[in-house]
């Protein structure tokens, strides 16, 4: 009887350790996923701002050229 209980405790301990490893790995993967999402979001924000600035500069340049053409 004692041998059966010992084997059950061994299996229970192994399953608990396996579950702990799964939780640790899932936490690490989640952390790096969130980190990459934040970095991607920051990159998208910077790209968007640069595109907006470039569009505004181009529009102002075209307005300046049009004024110069009209004033001739």
ZAMARGU-4260 file (C-alpha; in steps of 0.2 Angstrom, whole numbers, plus 5000, padded with zeros to 4 digits):
<rodrens>
0) 5000/5000/5000 | 5014/5012/5004 | 5022/5010/4987 | 5006/5015/4978 | 5005/5031/4988
5) 5023/5035/4985 | 5020/5033/4966 | 5005/5044/4966 | 5015/5057/4976 | 5029/5056/4963
10) 5017/5058/4949 | 5008/5072/4957 | 5024/5081/4960 | 5030/5079/4942 | 5013/5086/4936
15) 5015/5101/4948 | 5032/5104/4941 | 5026/5102/4923 | 5012/5114/4926 | 5024/5127/4935
20) 5036/5126/4919 | 5021/5129/4908 | 5016/5144/4918 | 5033/5151/4918 | 5036/5149/4899
25) 5018/5156/4895 | 5023/5171/4906 | 5039/5174/4897 | 5031/5172/4880 | 5017/5184/4885
30) 5030/5197/4891 | 5040/5197/4875 | 5024/5197/4864 | 5018/5213/4874 | 5035/5221/4872
35) 5035/5218/4853 | 5017/5225/4852 | 5022/5241/4861 | 5038/5243/4851 | 5028/5241/4835
40) 5015/5253/4841 | 5029/5266/4844 | 5036/5263/4827 | 5019/5265/4819 | 5016/5282/4829
45) 5033/5289/4823 | 5030/5284/4805 | 5013/5292/4805 | 5020/5308/4813 | 5034/5308/4799
50) 5022/5305/4785 | 5010/5319/4792 | 5025/5332/4793 | 5031/5327/4776 | 5013/5329/4769
55) 5012/5346/4777 | 5029/5352/4770 | 5024/5346/4753 | 5007/5355/4754 | 5016/5371/4760
60) 5029/5370/4746 | 5015/5368/4733 | 5006/5383/4740 | 5022/5393/4739 | 5025/5388/4721
65) 5007/5393/4717 | 5009/5410/4725 | 5026/5413/4715 | 5018/5408/4699 | 5003/5420/4702
70) 5014/5434/4707 | 5026/5430/4693
</rodrens>
